[in-house]
Amino acid sequence: ARYMASLHRRGDGREIYTSVRIPTLVLHARDDQMVTFGEGRLLATLVPGAKLATLPSGNHNFPTDQHVVAHVVDAINRFAQETRT
């Protein structure tokens, strides 16, 4: 109860994300075991104009699987191309 009261008083920090005004790419593993995919999707909806790239992985840390790394690089390259225009 103390934690919830503290969270209610201070807020949950969402206003920080809604104030971001730069192009943002959120990379999130589909089957992340530490942070649910729903949380990654929420972050992408809170940041205005953010793009969400879903990684085909369950790894929470930066992927080391070559297929997933290729997916990350592709997502970053596409995002960079889209934000140049």
N, CA, C and O atoms as a Maestro MAE file, in Angstrom:
{
 s_m_m2io_version
 :::
 2.0.0
}

f_m_ct {
 s_m_title
 :::
 protein
 m_atom[340] {
  # First column is atom index #
  i_m_mmod_type
  r_m_x_coord
  r_m_y_coord
  r_m_z_coord
  i_m_residue_number
  s_m_chain_name
  s_m_pdb_residue_name
  s_m_pdb_atom_name
  i_m_atomic_number
  :::
  1 25 0.823 -1.189 0.000 1 A "ALA " " N  " 7
  2 3 0.000 0.000 0.000 1 A "ALA " " CA " 6
  3 2 0.868 1.255 0.000 1 A "ALA " " C  " 6
  4 15 0.547 2.241 -0.665 1 A "ALA " " O  " 8
  5 25 1.966 1.214 0.746 2 A "ARG " " N  " 7
  6 3 2.860 2.375 0.796 2 A "ARG " " CA " 6
  7 2 3.422 2.663 -0.595 2 A "ARG " " C  " 6
  8 15 3.497 3.818 -1.013 2 A "ARG " " O  " 8
  9 25 3.818 1.602 -1.311 3 A "TYR " " N  " 7
  10 3 4.366 1.777 -2.656 3 A "TYR " " CA " 6
  11 2 3.337 2.415 -3.579 3 A "TYR " " C  " 6
  12 15 3.655 3.354 -4.309 3 A "TYR " " O  " 8
  13 25 2.118 1.916 -3.553 4 A "MET " " N  " 7
  14 3 1.072 2.448 -4.414 4 A "MET " " CA " 6
  15 2 0.776 3.913 -4.088 4 A "MET " " C  " 6
  16 15 0.567 4.717 -4.997 4 A "MET " " O  " 8
  17 25 0.756 4.261 -2.820 5 A "ALA " " N  " 7
  18 3 0.509 5.652 -2.428 5 A "ALA " " CA " 6
  19 2 1.632 6.540 -2.943 5 A "ALA " " C  " 6
  20 15 1.386 7.648 -3.419 5 A "ALA " " O  " 8
  21 25 2.854 6.055 -2.847 6 A "SER " " N  " 7
  22 3 4.005 6.819 -3.325 6 A "SER " " CA " 6
  23 2 3.930 6.987 -4.839 6 A "SER " " C  " 6
  24 15 4.200 8.068 -5.361 6 A "SER " " O  " 8
  25 25 3.567 5.928 -5.534 7 A "LEU " " N  " 7
  26 3 3.454 5.979 -6.982 7 A "LEU " " CA " 6
  27 2 2.362 6.961 -7.397 7 A "LEU " " C  " 6
  28 15 2.522 7.711 -8.361 7 A "LEU " " O  " 8
  29 25 1.276 6.950 -6.676 8 A "HIS " " N  " 7
  30 3 0.165 7.849 -6.981 8 A "HIS " " CA " 6
  31 2 0.576 9.310 -6.783 8 A "HIS " " C  " 6
  32 15 0.214 10.163 -7.593 8 A "HIS " " O  " 8
  33 25 1.312 9.604 -5.738 9 A "ARG " " N  " 7
  34 3 1.748 10.981 -5.464 9 A "ARG " " CA " 6
  35 2 2.714 11.481 -6.526 9 A "ARG " " C  " 6
  36 15 2.583 12.600 -7.023 9 A "ARG " " O  " 8
  37 25 3.676 10.651 -6.863 10 A "ARG " " N  " 7
  38 3 4.715 11.081 -7.787 10 A "ARG " " CA " 6
  39 2 4.367 10.848 -9.243 10 A "ARG " " C  " 6
  40 15 4.987 11.448 -10.121 10 A "ARG " " O  " 8
  41 25 3.405 10.005 -9.525 11 A "GLY " " N  " 7
  42 3 3.103 9.631 -10.904 11 A "GLY " " CA " 6
  43 2 3.999 8.487 -11.334 11 A "GLY " " C  " 6
  44 15 4.905 8.091 -10.600 11 A "GLY " " O  " 8
  45 25 3.755 7.966 -12.499 12 A "ASP " " N  " 7
  46 3 4.537 6.820 -12.958 12 A "ASP " " CA " 6
  47 2 5.579 7.192 -13.997 12 A "ASP " " C  " 6
  48 15 6.230 6.308 -14.553 12 A "ASP " " O  " 8
  49 25 5.753 8.470 -14.272 13 A "GLY " " N  " 7
  50 3 6.803 8.921 -15.183 13 A "GLY " " CA " 6
  51 2 6.384 9.008 -16.635 13 A "GLY " " C  " 6
  52 15 7.196 9.359 -17.491 13 A "GLY " " O  " 8
  53 25 5.140 8.698 -16.928 14 A "ARG " " N  " 7
  54 3 4.706 8.707 -18.325 14 A "ARG " " CA " 6
  55 2 4.872 10.071 -18.981 14 A "ARG " " C  " 6
  56 15 5.102 10.162 -20.187 14 A "ARG " " O  " 8
  57 25 4.756 11.125 -18.189 15 A "GLU " " N  " 7
  58 3 4.873 12.470 -18.779 15 A "GLU " " CA " 6
  59 2 6.255 12.698 -19.387 15 A "GLU " " C  " 6
  60 15 6.406 13.516 -20.295 15 A "GLU " " O  " 8
  61 25 7.243 11.995 -18.903 16 A "ILE " " N  " 7
  62 3 8.592 12.103 -19.482 16 A "ILE " " CA " 6
  63 2 8.556 11.613 -20.925 16 A "ILE " " C  " 6
  64 15 9.092 12.266 -21.821 16 A "ILE " " O  " 8
  65 25 7.925 10.465 -21.146 17 A "TYR " " N  " 7
  66 3 7.889 9.878 -22.485 17 A "TYR " " CA " 6
  67 2 7.011 10.677 -23.432 17 A "TYR " " C  " 6
  68 15 7.330 10.791 -24.615 17 A "TYR " " O  " 8
  69 25 5.929 11.224 -22.944 18 A "THR " " N  " 7
  70 3 5.045 11.992 -23.816 18 A "THR " " CA " 6
  71 2 5.650 13.326 -24.228 18 A "THR " " C  " 6
  72 15 5.156 13.971 -25.154 18 A "THR " " O  " 8
  73 25 6.714 13.746 -23.550 19 A "SER " " N  " 7
  74 3 7.351 15.015 -23.902 19 A "SER " " CA " 6
  75 2 8.525 14.842 -24.870 19 A "SER " " C  " 6
  76 15 9.130 15.834 -25.276 19 A "SER " " O  " 8
  77 25 8.856 13.618 -25.244 20 A "VAL " " N  " 7
  78 3 9.956 13.368 -26.189 20 A "VAL " " CA " 6
  79 2 9.569 13.924 -27.550 20 A "VAL " " C  " 6
  80 15 8.465 13.674 -28.034 20 A "VAL " " O  " 8
  81 25 10.465 14.671 -28.164 21 A "ARG " " N  " 7
  82 3 10.172 15.308 -29.451 21 A "ARG " " CA " 6
  83 2 11.226 14.990 -30.507 21 A "ARG " " C  " 6
  84 15 11.471 15.806 -31.396 21 A "ARG " " O  " 8
  85 25 11.836 13.847 -30.427 22 A "ILE " " N  " 7
  86 3 12.803 13.427 -31.434 22 A "ILE " " CA " 6
  87 2 12.357 12.081 -31.998 22 A "ILE " " C  " 6
  88 15 11.629 11.347 -31.330 22 A "ILE " " O  " 8
  89 25 12.779 11.748 -33.213 23 A "PRO " " N  " 7
  90 3 12.417 10.440 -33.762 23 A "PRO " " CA " 6
  91 2 12.887 9.322 -32.826 23 A "PRO " " C  " 6
  92 15 14.031 9.323 -32.370 23 A "PRO " " O  " 8
  93 25 12.002 8.381 -32.548 24 A "THR " " N  " 7
  94 3 12.291 7.337 -31.571 24 A "THR " " CA " 6
  95 2 11.927 5.969 -32.130 24 A "THR " " C  " 6
  96 15 10.833 5.764 -32.655 24 A "THR " " O  " 8
  97 25 12.862 5.045 -32.007 25 A "LEU " " N  " 7
  98 3 12.636 3.658 -32.389 25 A "LEU " " CA " 6
  99 2 12.697 2.814 -31.125 25 A "LEU " " C  " 6
  100 15 13.702 2.821 -30.413 25 A "LEU " " O  " 8
  101 25 11.625 2.093 -30.849 26 A "VAL " " N  " 7
  102 3 11.583 1.193 -29.700 26 A "VAL " " CA " 6
  103 2 11.802 -0.222 -30.225 26 A "VAL " " C  " 6
  104 15 11.010 -0.720 -31.026 26 A "VAL " " O  " 8
  105 25 12.868 -0.865 -29.776 27 A "LEU " " N  " 7
  106 3 13.146 -2.253 -30.133 27 A "LEU " " CA " 6
  107 2 12.741 -3.114 -28.951 27 A "LEU " " C  " 6
  108 15 13.190 -2.890 -27.827 27 A "LEU " " O  " 8
  109 25 11.887 -4.106 -29.208 28 A "HIS " " N  " 7
  110 3 11.449 -4.951 -28.089 28 A "HIS " " CA " 6
  111 2 11.283 -6.387 -28.562 28 A "HIS " " C  " 6
  112 15 10.677 -6.655 -29.600 28 A "HIS " " O  " 8
  113 25 11.833 -7.298 -27.779 29 A "ALA " " N  " 7
  114 3 11.723 -8.723 -28.105 29 A "ALA " " CA " 6
  115 2 10.301 -9.208 -27.847 29 A "ALA " " C  " 6
  116 15 9.725 -8.944 -26.791 29 A "ALA " " O  " 8
  117 25 9.751 -9.909 -28.808 30 A "ARG " " N  " 7
  118 3 8.376 -10.404 -28.740 30 A "ARG " " CA " 6
  119 2 8.135 -11.254 -27.496 30 A "ARG " " C  " 6
  120 15 7.082 -11.150 -26.866 30 A "ARG " " O  " 8
  121 25 9.101 -12.089 -27.143 31 A "ASP " " N  " 7
  122 3 8.932 -13.015 -26.020 31 A "ASP " " CA " 6
  123 2 9.858 -12.686 -24.854 31 A "ASP " " C  " 6
  124 15 10.299 -13.588 -24.142 31 A "ASP " " O  " 8
  125 25 10.155 -11.406 -24.655 32 A "ASP " " N  " 7
  126 3 11.020 -10.961 -23.560 32 A "ASP " " CA " 6
  127 2 10.502 -11.519 -22.231 32 A "ASP " " C  " 6
  128 15 9.323 -11.369 -21.908 32 A "ASP " " O  " 8
  129 25 11.379 -12.157 -21.470 33 A "GLN " " N  " 7
  130 3 10.991 -12.771 -20.207 33 A "GLN " " CA " 6
  131 2 11.088 -11.801 -19.022 33 A "GLN " " C  " 6
  132 15 10.584 -12.100 -17.939 33 A "GLN " " O  " 8
  133 25 11.723 -10.662 -19.216 34 A "MET " " N  " 7
  134 3 11.889 -9.683 -18.134 34 A "MET " " CA " 6
  135 2 10.848 -8.558 -18.204 34 A "MET " " C  " 6
  136 15 10.284 -8.161 -17.185 34 A "MET " " O  " 8
  137 25 10.606 -8.060 -19.395 35 A "VAL " " N  " 7
  138 3 9.663 -6.959 -19.607 35 A "VAL " " CA " 6
  139 2 8.682 -7.414 -20.686 35 A "VAL " " C  " 6
  140 15 9.097 -7.762 -21.792 35 A "VAL " " O  " 8
  141 25 7.409 -7.414 -20.381 36 A "THR " " N  " 7
  142 3 6.426 -7.928 -21.329 36 A "THR " " CA " 6
  143 2 6.391 -7.102 -22.610 36 A "THR " " C  " 6
  144 15 6.741 -5.922 -22.627 36 A "THR " " O  " 8
  145 25 5.962 -7.756 -23.666 37 A "PHE " " N  " 7
  146 3 5.834 -7.058 -24.942 37 A "PHE " " CA " 6
  147 2 4.835 -5.912 -24.831 37 A "PHE " " C  " 6
  148 15 4.985 -4.884 -25.491 37 A "PHE " " O  " 8
  149 25 3.827 -6.092 -24.005 38 A "GLY " " N  " 7
  150 3 2.846 -5.026 -23.789 38 A "GLY " " CA " 6
  151 2 3.490 -3.753 -23.264 38 A "GLY " " C  " 6
  152 15 3.062 -2.653 -23.614 38 A "GLY " " O  " 8
  153 25 4.504 -3.888 -22.436 39 A "GLU " " N  " 7
  154 3 5.212 -2.711 -21.918 39 A "GLU " " CA " 6
  155 2 5.982 -2.009 -23.035 39 A "GLU " " C  " 6
  156 15 6.017 -0.780 -23.089 39 A "GLU " " O  " 8
  157 25 6.594 -2.782 -23.920 40 A "GLY " " N  " 7
  158 3 7.285 -2.182 -25.065 40 A "GLY " " CA " 6
  159 2 6.322 -1.458 -25.977 40 A "GLY " " C  " 6
  160 15 6.610 -0.365 -26.465 40 A "GLY " " O  " 8
  161 25 5.175 -2.077 -26.205 41 A "ARG " " N  " 7
  162 3 4.140 -1.445 -27.031 41 A "ARG " " CA " 6
  163 2 3.632 -0.165 -26.371 41 A "ARG " " C  " 6
  164 15 3.408 0.841 -27.044 41 A "ARG " " O  " 8
  165 25 3.449 -0.209 -25.041 42 A "LEU " " N  " 7
  166 3 3.005 0.983 -24.311 42 A "LEU " " CA " 6
  167 2 4.011 2.118 -24.469 42 A "LEU " " C  " 6
  168 15 3.625 3.257 -24.730 42 A "LEU " " O  " 8
  169 25 5.290 1.817 -24.314 43 A "LEU " " N  " 7
  170 3 6.317 2.846 -24.471 43 A "LEU " " CA " 6
  171 2 6.224 3.476 -25.857 43 A "LEU " " C  " 6
  172 15 6.297 4.697 -25.997 43 A "LEU " " O  " 8
  173 25 6.065 2.643 -26.873 44 A "ALA " " N  " 7
  174 3 5.979 3.162 -28.239 44 A "ALA " " CA " 6
  175 2 4.744 4.029 -28.442 44 A "ALA " " C  " 6
  176 15 4.761 4.935 -29.275 44 A "ALA " " O  " 8
  177 25 3.675 3.769 -27.698 45 A "THR " " N  " 7
  178 3 2.478 4.608 -27.841 45 A "THR " " CA " 6
  179 2 2.600 5.901 -27.040 45 A "THR " " C  " 6
  180 15 1.960 6.898 -27.374 45 A "THR " " O  " 8
  181 25 3.408 5.893 -25.996 46 A "LEU " " N  " 7
  182 3 3.558 7.101 -25.174 46 A "LEU " " CA " 6
  183 2 4.442 8.148 -25.835 46 A "LEU " " C  " 6
  184 15 4.196 9.345 -25.691 46 A "LEU " " O  " 8
  185 25 5.463 7.714 -26.554 47 A "VAL " " N  " 7
  186 3 6.368 8.654 -27.229 47 A "VAL " " CA " 6
  187 2 5.717 9.069 -28.551 47 A "VAL " " C  " 6
  188 15 5.476 8.224 -29.413 47 A "VAL " " O  " 8
  189 25 5.438 10.339 -28.712 48 A "PRO " " N  " 7
  190 3 4.760 10.792 -29.930 48 A "PRO " " CA " 6
  191 2 5.522 10.398 -31.198 48 A "PRO " " C  " 6
  192 15 6.698 10.726 -31.358 48 A "PRO " " O  " 8
  193 25 4.831 9.690 -32.094 49 A "GLY " " N  " 7
  194 3 5.419 9.318 -33.378 49 A "GLY " " CA " 6
  195 2 6.413 8.177 -33.331 49 A "GLY " " C  " 6
  196 15 7.029 7.874 -34.352 49 A "GLY " " O  " 8
  197 25 6.595 7.535 -32.198 50 A "ALA " " N  " 7
  198 3 7.577 6.452 -32.087 50 A "ALA " " CA " 6
  199 2 7.181 5.271 -32.961 50 A "ALA " " C  " 6
  200 15 6.001 5.013 -33.196 50 A "ALA " " O  " 8
  201 25 8.199 4.564 -33.434 51 A "LYS " " N  " 7
  202 3 8.010 3.335 -34.190 51 A "LYS " " CA " 6
  203 2 8.413 2.172 -33.294 51 A "LYS " " C  " 6
  204 15 9.378 2.271 -32.536 51 A "LYS " " O  " 8
  205 25 7.680 1.079 -33.382 52 A "LEU " " N  " 7
  206 3 7.985 -0.125 -32.619 52 A "LEU " " CA " 6
  207 2 8.476 -1.201 -33.567 52 A "LEU " " C  " 6
  208 15 7.795 -1.534 -34.537 52 A "LEU " " O  " 8
  209 25 9.654 -1.749 -33.295 53 A "ALA " " N  " 7
  210 3 10.177 -2.878 -34.056 53 A "ALA " " CA " 6
  211 2 10.167 -4.089 -33.136 53 A "ALA " " C  " 6
  212 15 10.800 -4.090 -32.080 53 A "ALA " " O  " 8
  213 25 9.445 -5.111 -33.551 54 A "THR " " N  " 7
  214 3 9.342 -6.332 -32.769 54 A "THR " " CA " 6
  215 2 10.462 -7.285 -33.158 54 A "THR " " C  " 6
  216 15 10.619 -7.631 -34.329 54 A "THR " " O  " 8
  217 25 11.230 -7.703 -32.175 55 A "LEU " " N  " 7
  218 3 12.326 -8.627 -32.436 55 A "LEU " " CA " 6
  219 2 11.853 -10.063 -32.226 55 A "LEU " " C  " 6
  220 15 11.151 -10.345 -31.255 55 A "LEU " " O  " 8
  221 25 12.226 -10.969 -33.120 56 A "PRO " " N  " 7
  222 3 11.817 -12.367 -32.991 56 A "PRO " " CA " 6
  223 2 12.716 -13.092 -31.990 56 A "PRO " " C  " 6
  224 15 13.543 -13.921 -32.369 56 A "PRO " " O  " 8
  225 25 12.545 -12.774 -30.725 57 A "SER " " N  " 7
  226 3 13.440 -13.300 -29.697 57 A "SER " " CA " 6
  227 2 12.745 -13.272 -28.346 57 A "SER " " C  " 6
  228 15 11.721 -12.612 -28.173 57 A "SER " " O  " 8
  229 25 13.312 -13.994 -27.397 58 A "GLY " " N  " 7
  230 3 12.855 -13.954 -26.017 58 A "GLY " " CA " 6
  231 2 13.924 -13.377 -25.119 58 A "GLY " " C  " 6
  232 15 13.778 -13.358 -23.897 58 A "GLY " " O  " 8
  233 25 14.996 -12.909 -25.722 59 A "ASN " " N  " 7
  234 3 16.133 -12.398 -24.980 59 A "ASN " " CA " 6
  235 2 15.864 -10.963 -24.530 59 A "ASN " " C  " 6
  236 15 15.434 -10.124 -25.322 59 A "ASN " " O  " 8
  237 25 16.120 -10.694 -23.262 60 A "HIS " " N  " 7
  238 3 15.925 -9.347 -22.736 60 A "HIS " " CA " 6
  239 2 17.099 -8.437 -23.092 60 A "HIS " " C  " 6
  240 15 16.904 -7.251 -23.361 60 A "HIS " " O  " 8
  241 25 18.289 -8.972 -23.097 61 A "ASN " " N  " 7
  242 3 19.482 -8.190 -23.408 61 A "ASN " " CA " 6
  243 2 19.644 -8.075 -24.916 61 A "ASN " " C  " 6
  244 15 18.912 -8.697 -25.686 61 A "ASN " " O  " 8
  245 25 20.623 -7.263 -25.322 62 A "PHE " " N  " 7
  246 3 20.852 -7.121 -26.763 62 A "PHE " " CA " 6
  247 2 21.103 -8.500 -27.356 62 A "PHE " " C  " 6
  248 15 21.887 -9.274 -26.806 62 A "PHE " " O  " 8
  249 25 20.451 -8.816 -28.465 63 A "PRO " " N  " 7
  250 3 20.539 -10.172 -29.020 63 A "PRO " " CA " 6
  251 2 21.923 -10.507 -29.548 63 A "PRO " " C  " 6
  252 15 22.658 -9.644 -30.029 63 A "PRO " " O  " 8
  253 25 22.249 -11.774 -29.445 64 A "THR " " N  " 7
  254 3 23.511 -12.264 -30.009 64 A "THR " " CA " 6
  255 2 23.244 -13.246 -31.143 64 A "THR " " C  " 6
  256 15 24.158 -13.590 -31.893 64 A "THR " " O  " 8
  257 25 22.002 -13.699 -31.275 65 A "ASP " " N  " 7
  258 3 21.626 -14.594 -32.366 65 A "ASP " " CA " 6
  259 2 21.742 -13.821 -33.677 65 A "ASP " " C  " 6
  260 15 21.179 -12.735 -33.812 65 A "ASP " " O  " 8
  261 25 22.464 -14.372 -34.633 66 A "GLN " " N  " 7
  262 3 22.748 -13.670 -35.886 66 A "GLN " " CA " 6
  263 2 21.469 -13.239 -36.618 66 A "GLN " " C  " 6
  264 15 21.417 -12.142 -37.174 66 A "GLN " " O  " 8
  265 25 20.463 -14.078 -36.620 67 A "HIS " " N  " 7
  266 3 19.192 -13.752 -37.280 67 A "HIS " " CA " 6
  267 2 18.526 -12.539 -36.622 67 A "HIS " " C  " 6
  268 15 18.012 -11.658 -37.311 67 A "HIS " " O  " 8
  269 25 18.539 -12.500 -35.291 68 A "VAL " " N  " 7
  270 3 17.902 -11.399 -34.571 68 A "VAL " " CA " 6
  271 2 18.719 -10.116 -34.747 68 A "VAL " " C  " 6
  272 15 18.149 -9.037 -34.911 68 A "VAL " " O  " 8
  273 25 20.041 -10.228 -34.713 69 A "VAL " " N  " 7
  274 3 20.894 -9.053 -34.926 69 A "VAL " " CA " 6
  275 2 20.619 -8.472 -36.321 69 A "VAL " " C  " 6
  276 15 20.537 -7.254 -36.480 69 A "VAL " " O  " 8
  277 25 20.479 -9.328 -37.312 70 A "ALA " " N  " 7
  278 3 20.170 -8.853 -38.669 70 A "ALA " " CA " 6
  279 2 18.829 -8.119 -38.685 70 A "ALA " " C  " 6
  280 15 18.670 -7.126 -39.394 70 A "ALA " " O  " 8
  281 25 17.877 -8.604 -37.909 71 A "HIS " " N  " 7
  282 3 16.572 -7.949 -37.807 71 A "HIS " " CA " 6
  283 2 16.716 -6.562 -37.170 71 A "HIS " " C  " 6
  284 15 16.088 -5.602 -37.617 71 A "HIS " " O  " 8
  285 25 17.539 -6.463 -36.133 72 A "VAL " " N  " 7
  286 3 17.787 -5.181 -35.461 72 A "VAL " " CA " 6
  287 2 18.418 -4.190 -36.442 72 A "VAL " " C  " 6
  288 15 17.966 -3.051 -36.560 72 A "VAL " " O  " 8
  289 25 19.449 -4.627 -37.133 73 A "VAL " " N  " 7
  290 3 20.142 -3.750 -38.082 73 A "VAL " " CA " 6
  291 2 19.180 -3.286 -39.172 73 A "VAL " " C  " 6
  292 15 19.184 -2.114 -39.549 73 A "VAL " " O  " 8
  293 25 18.361 -4.198 -39.675 74 A "ASP " " N  " 7
  294 3 17.384 -3.839 -40.700 74 A "ASP " " CA " 6
  295 2 16.381 -2.804 -40.170 74 A "ASP " " C  " 6
  296 15 16.065 -1.830 -40.854 74 A "ASP " " O  " 8
  297 25 15.887 -3.024 -38.954 75 A "ALA " " N  " 7
  298 3 14.928 -2.086 -38.358 75 A "ALA " " CA " 6
  299 2 15.547 -0.703 -38.171 75 A "ALA " " C  " 6
  300 15 14.897 0.310 -38.432 75 A "ALA " " O  " 8
  301 25 16.787 -0.658 -37.726 76 A "ILE " " N  " 7
  302 3 17.475 0.626 -37.537 76 A "ILE " " CA " 6
  303 2 17.697 1.322 -38.878 76 A "ILE " " C  " 6
  304 15 17.485 2.529 -38.994 76 A "ILE " " O  " 8
  305 25 18.118 0.576 -39.879 77 A "ASN " " N  " 7
  306 3 18.333 1.165 -41.203 77 A "ASN " " CA " 6
  307 2 17.042 1.720 -41.788 77 A "ASN " " C  " 6
  308 15 17.037 2.821 -42.337 77 A "ASN " " O  " 8
  309 25 15.932 0.961 -41.676 78 A "ARG " " N  " 7
  310 3 14.643 1.447 -42.173 78 A "ARG " " CA " 6
  311 2 14.221 2.716 -41.440 78 A "ARG " " C  " 6
  312 15 13.751 3.673 -42.054 78 A "ARG " " O  " 8
  313 25 14.392 2.711 -40.126 79 A "PHE " " N  " 7
  314 3 14.020 3.871 -39.314 79 A "PHE " " CA " 6
  315 2 14.854 5.092 -39.710 79 A "PHE " " C  " 6
  316 15 14.329 6.199 -39.829 79 A "PHE " " O  " 8
  317 25 16.143 4.880 -39.908 80 A "ALA " " N  " 7
  318 3 17.028 5.994 -40.310 80 A "ALA " " CA " 6
  319 2 16.599 6.553 -41.658 80 A "ALA " " C  " 6
  320 15 16.579 7.769 -41.846 80 A "ALA " " O  " 8
  321 25 16.257 5.680 -42.594 81 A "GLN " " N  " 7
  322 3 15.801 6.138 -43.911 81 A "GLN " " CA " 6
  323 2 14.496 6.922 -43.792 81 A "GLN " " C  " 6
  324 15 14.338 7.961 -44.434 81 A "GLN " " O  " 8
  325 25 13.568 6.439 -42.982 82 A "GLU " " N  " 7
  326 3 12.269 7.113 -42.832 82 A "GLU " " CA " 6
  327 2 12.410 8.488 -42.181 82 A "GLU " " C  " 6
  328 15 11.680 9.416 -42.529 82 A "GLU " " O  " 8
  329 25 13.336 8.621 -41.248 83 A "THR " " N  " 7
  330 3 13.453 9.879 -40.516 83 A "THR " " CA " 6
  331 2 14.312 10.900 -41.247 83 A "THR " " C  " 6
  332 15 14.356 12.062 -40.843 83 A "THR " " O  " 8
  333 25 14.991 10.498 -42.306 84 A "ARG " " N  " 7
  334 3 15.794 11.450 -43.102 84 A "ARG " " CA " 6
  335 2 14.927 12.368 -43.930 84 A "ARG " " C  " 6
  336 15 15.319 13.498 -44.224 84 A "ARG " " O  " 8
  337 25 13.772 11.906 -44.303 85 A "THR " " N  " 7
  338 3 12.931 12.710 -45.194 85 A "THR " " CA " 6
  339 2 12.150 13.748 -44.459 85 A "THR " " C  " 6
  340 15 11.396 14.503 -45.073 85 A "THR " " O  " 8
  :::
 }
 m_bond[339] {
  # First column is bond index #
  i_m_from
  i_m_to
  i_m_order
  :::
  1 1 2 1
  2 2 3 1
  3 3 4 2
  4 3 5 1
  5 5 6 1
  6 6 7 1
  7 7 8 2
  8 7 9 1
  9 9 10 1
  10 10 11 1
  11 11 12 2
  12 11 13 1
  13 13 14 1
  14 14 15 1
  15 15 16 2
  16 15 17 1
  17 17 18 1
  18 18 19 1
  19 19 20 2
  20 19 21 1
  21 21 22 1
  22 22 23 1
  23 23 24 2
  24 23 25 1
  25 25 26 1
  26 26 27 1
  27 27 28 2
  28 27 29 1
  29 29 30 1
  30 30 31 1
  31 31 32 2
  32 31 33 1
  33 33 34 1
  34 34 35 1
  35 35 36 2
  36 35 37 1
  37 37 38 1
  38 38 39 1
  39 39 40 2
  40 39 41 1
  41 41 42 1
  42 42 43 1
  43 43 44 2
  44 43 45 1
  45 45 46 1
  46 46 47 1
  47 47 48 2
  48 47 49 1
  49 49 50 1
  50 50 51 1
  51 51 52 2
  52 51 53 1
  53 53 54 1
  54 54 55 1
  55 55 56 2
  56 55 57 1
  57 57 58 1
  58 58 59 1
  59 59 60 2
  60 59 61 1
  61 61 62 1
  62 62 63 1
  63 63 64 2
  64 63 65 1
  65 65 66 1
  66 66 67 1
  67 67 68 2
  68 67 69 1
  69 69 70 1
  70 70 71 1
  71 71 72 2
  72 71 73 1
  73 73 74 1
  74 74 75 1
  75 75 76 2
  76 75 77 1
  77 77 78 1
  78 78 79 1
  79 79 80 2
  80 79 81 1
  81 81 82 1
  82 82 83 1
  83 83 84 2
  84 83 85 1
  85 85 86 1
  86 86 87 1
  87 87 88 2
  88 87 89 1
  89 89 90 1
  90 90 91 1
  91 91 92 2
  92 91 93 1
  93 93 94 1
  94 94 95 1
  95 95 96 2
  96 95 97 1
  97 97 98 1
  98 98 99 1
  99 99 100 2
  100 99 101 1
  101 101 102 1
  102 102 103 1
  103 103 104 2
  104 103 105 1
  105 105 106 1
  106 106 107 1
  107 107 108 2
  108 107 109 1
  109 109 110 1
  110 110 111 1
  111 111 112 2
  112 111 113 1
  113 113 114 1
  114 114 115 1
  115 115 116 2
  116 115 117 1
  117 117 118 1
  118 118 119 1
  119 119 120 2
  120 119 121 1
  121 121 122 1
  122 122 123 1
  123 123 124 2
  124 123 125 1
  125 125 126 1
  126 126 127 1
  127 127 128 2
  128 127 129 1
  129 129 130 1
  130 130 131 1
  131 131 132 2
  132 131 133 1
  133 133 134 1
  134 134 135 1
  135 135 136 2
  136 135 137 1
  137 137 138 1
  138 138 139 1
  139 139 140 2
  140 139 141 1
  141 141 142 1
  142 142 143 1
  143 143 144 2
  144 143 145 1
  145 145 146 1
  146 146 147 1
  147 147 148 2
  148 147 149 1
  149 149 150 1
  150 150 151 1
  151 151 152 2
  152 151 153 1
  153 153 154 1
  154 154 155 1
  155 155 156 2
  156 155 157 1
  157 157 158 1
  158 158 159 1
  159 159 160 2
  160 159 161 1
  161 161 162 1
  162 162 163 1
  163 163 164 2
  164 163 165 1
  165 165 166 1
  166 166 167 1
  167 167 168 2
  168 167 169 1
  169 169 170 1
  170 170 171 1
  171 171 172 2
  172 171 173 1
  173 173 174 1
  174 174 175 1
  175 175 176 2
  176 175 177 1
  177 177 178 1
  178 178 179 1
  179 179 180 2
  180 179 181 1
  181 181 182 1
  182 182 183 1
  183 183 184 2
  184 183 185 1
  185 185 186 1
  186 186 187 1
  187 187 188 2
  188 187 189 1
  189 189 190 1
  190 190 191 1
  191 191 192 2
  192 191 193 1
  193 193 194 1
  194 194 195 1
  195 195 196 2
  196 195 197 1
  197 197 198 1
  198 198 199 1
  199 199 200 2
  200 199 201 1
  201 201 202 1
  202 202 203 1
  203 203 204 2
  204 203 205 1
  205 205 206 1
  206 206 207 1
  207 207 208 2
  208 207 209 1
  209 209 210 1
  210 210 211 1
  211 211 212 2
  212 211 213 1
  213 213 214 1
  214 214 215 1
  215 215 216 2
  216 215 217 1
  217 217 218 1
  218 218 219 1
  219 219 220 2
  220 219 221 1
  221 221 222 1
  222 222 223 1
  223 223 224 2
  224 223 225 1
  225 225 226 1
  226 226 227 1
  227 227 228 2
  228 227 229 1
  229 229 230 1
  230 230 231 1
  231 231 232 2
  232 231 233 1
  233 233 234 1
  234 234 235 1
  235 235 236 2
  236 235 237 1
  237 237 238 1
  238 238 239 1
  239 239 240 2
  240 239 241 1
  241 241 242 1
  242 242 243 1
  243 243 244 2
  244 243 245 1
  245 245 246 1
  246 246 247 1
  247 247 248 2
  248 247 249 1
  249 249 250 1
  250 250 251 1
  251 251 252 2
  252 251 253 1
  253 253 254 1
  254 254 255 1
  255 255 256 2
  256 255 257 1
  257 257 258 1
  258 258 259 1
  259 259 260 2
  260 259 261 1
  261 261 262 1
  262 262 263 1
  263 263 264 2
  264 263 265 1
  265 265 266 1
  266 266 267 1
  267 267 268 2
  268 267 269 1
  269 269 270 1
  270 270 271 1
  271 271 272 2
  272 271 273 1
  273 273 274 1
  274 274 275 1
  275 275 276 2
  276 275 277 1
  277 277 278 1
  278 278 279 1
  279 279 280 2
  280 279 281 1
  281 281 282 1
  282 282 283 1
  283 283 284 2
  284 283 285 1
  285 285 286 1
  286 286 287 1
  287 287 288 2
  288 287 289 1
  289 289 290 1
  290 290 291 1
  291 291 292 2
  292 291 293 1
  293 293 294 1
  294 294 295 1
  295 295 296 2
  296 295 297 1
  297 297 298 1
  298 298 299 1
  299 299 300 2
  300 299 301 1
  301 301 302 1
  302 302 303 1
  303 303 304 2
  304 303 305 1
  305 305 306 1
  306 306 307 1
  307 307 308 2
  308 307 309 1
  309 309 310 1
  310 310 311 1
  311 311 312 2
  312 311 313 1
  313 313 314 1
  314 314 315 1
  315 315 316 2
  316 315 317 1
  317 317 318 1
  318 318 319 1
  319 319 320 2
  320 319 321 1
  321 321 322 1
  322 322 323 1
  323 323 324 2
  324 323 325 1
  325 325 326 1
  326 326 327 1
  327 327 328 2
  328 327 329 1
  329 329 330 1
  330 330 331 1
  331 331 332 2
  332 331 333 1
  333 333 334 1
  334 334 335 1
  335 335 336 2
  336 335 337 1
  337 337 338 1
  338 338 339 1
  339 339 340 2
  :::
 }
}
